[in-house]
């Protein structure tokens, strides 16, 4: 398996949320997970980061669990990270971010991280 550095933007401490399940499943699949949530300190025993700028490693995948308004606000921070790819989960689609990312040769996938993990497409 190819272990990746994965940022979960919009990670939630609420176990009912898909972003919370994504942190758990990514961890279970052996990836280095960097949950981003402004108020949480830990999710599934993974240190939580308040801001994208707090993450200094090379990011292979950034998986998006925030709405268009929030990701537009964070667009420059997201693009500055130069992730290898961005997964826009259902409800997190952002046409402007998608086009700006593609201009910078960042792969954009419109899909579900949880489904991708379960079907070995991650």
C-alpha positions as CSV (number, residue, x, y, z in Angstrom):
1,X,0.0,0.0,0.0
2,X,1.1,3.5,-0.8
3,X,1.1,5.4,2.5
4,X,0.1,9.1,1.9
5,X,0.0,12.3,3.8
6,X,-3.7,13.2,3.8
7,X,-5.2,16.5,5.0
8,X,-8.9,16.2,6.0
9,X,-10.2,19.8,5.7
10,X,-13.4,20.1,7.7
11,X,-12.7,17.1,9.9
12,X,-15.4,16.8,12.6
13,X,-15.2,15.5,16.2
14,X,-18.8,14.2,15.6
15,X,-18.7,10.5,14.9
16,X,-21.8,10.8,12.8
17,X,-20.2,13.1,10.2
18,X,-18.5,11.7,7.1
19,X,-15.4,13.7,7.7
20,X,-15.0,12.0,11.1
21,X,-15.4,8.6,9.4
22,X,-12.9,9.6,6.8
23,X,-10.3,10.4,9.5
24,X,-10.9,7.0,11.0
25,X,-10.8,5.0,7.7
26,X,-7.7,6.8,6.4
27,X,-5.9,6.0,9.7
28,X,-7.1,2.4,9.5
29,X,-5.7,2.2,6.0
30,X,-2.3,3.3,7.3
31,X,-2.2,6.9,5.9
32,X,-0.7,9.8,7.8
33,X,-3.8,11.9,8.6
34,X,-3.9,15.6,9.3
35,X,-7.4,16.6,10.4
36,X,-8.1,20.3,10.3
37,X,-10.7,21.7,12.6
38,X,-10.4,25.1,14.4
39,X,-11.7,24.0,17.8
40,X,-10.7,20.3,18.1
41,X,-7.4,19.1,19.4
42,X,-7.7,15.5,18.5
43,X,-9.9,13.2,16.3
44,X,-9.4,9.4,16.4
45,X,-6.1,9.9,18.2
46,X,-4.8,12.1,15.4
47,X,-3.6,15.6,16.4
48,X,-6.0,18.2,15.0
49,X,-4.7,21.3,13.3
50,X,-6.4,24.6,13.6
51,X,-5.2,26.0,10.3
52,X,-3.9,24.6,7.0
53,X,-0.7,26.8,7.6
54,X,0.1,24.6,10.6
55,X,0.8,21.6,8.4
56,X,4.4,21.6,7.1
57,X,4.7,18.2,5.4
58,X,4.3,17.6,1.6
59,X,0.6,16.8,1.2
60,X,-0.3,14.0,-1.2
61,X,-4.1,14.4,-0.9
62,X,-6.3,17.1,0.5
63,X,-9.9,15.8,1.0
64,X,-12.5,18.5,1.3
65,X,-15.4,18.4,3.7
66,X,-16.3,22.1,3.7
67,X,-18.8,24.0,1.6
68,X,-18.0,26.2,-1.3
69,X,-18.1,29.4,0.7
70,X,-15.5,28.1,3.2
71,X,-13.2,26.5,0.6
72,X,-13.3,29.7,-1.5
73,X,-12.1,31.6,1.7
74,X,-9.3,29.1,2.1
75,X,-8.4,28.7,-1.6
76,X,-5.0,30.5,-1.5
77,X,-4.0,28.4,1.6
78,X,-5.2,25.2,-0.1
79,X,-3.3,26.0,-3.4
80,X,-0.2,27.1,-1.5
81,X,0.1,23.6,0.0
82,X,0.5,22.2,-3.5
83,X,-1.3,18.9,-2.7
84,X,-0.9,16.2,-5.3
85,X,-4.6,16.0,-5.6
86,X,-7.8,17.4,-4.1
87,X,-10.9,15.2,-3.5
88,X,-14.1,17.2,-3.4
89,X,-16.5,15.0,-1.5
90,X,-20.3,15.3,-2.2
91,X,-21.4,18.8,-1.1
92,X,-17.9,20.2,-1.2
93,X,-17.7,20.9,-4.9
94,X,-16.2,24.3,-5.8
95,X,-15.9,25.2,-9.5
96,X,-13.5,28.1,-8.9
97,X,-11.2,26.1,-6.7
98,X,-11.3,23.2,-9.2
99,X,-10.3,25.4,-12.1
100,X,-7.5,27.2,-10.1
101,X,-6.2,23.8,-8.9
102,X,-6.1,22.3,-12.4
103,X,-4.3,25.5,-13.7
104,X,-1.6,24.5,-11.2
105,X,-1.5,20.9,-12.3
106,X,-3.2,19.7,-9.1
107,X,-5.5,16.7,-9.9
108,X,-9.1,17.2,-8.8
109,X,-11.4,14.3,-8.1
110,X,-15.1,14.7,-7.6
111,X,-15.8,11.7,-5.4
112,X,-16.2,10.3,-2.0
113,X,-13.1,9.5,0.0
114,X,-14.9,6.7,1.9
115,X,-16.1,5.0,-1.3
116,X,-12.7,5.4,-2.8
117,X,-11.1,3.7,0.2
118,X,-13.6,0.8,0.2
119,X,-13.1,0.2,-3.5
120,X,-9.3,0.5,-3.5
121,X,-9.4,3.6,-5.7
122,X,-7.8,5.8,-3.1
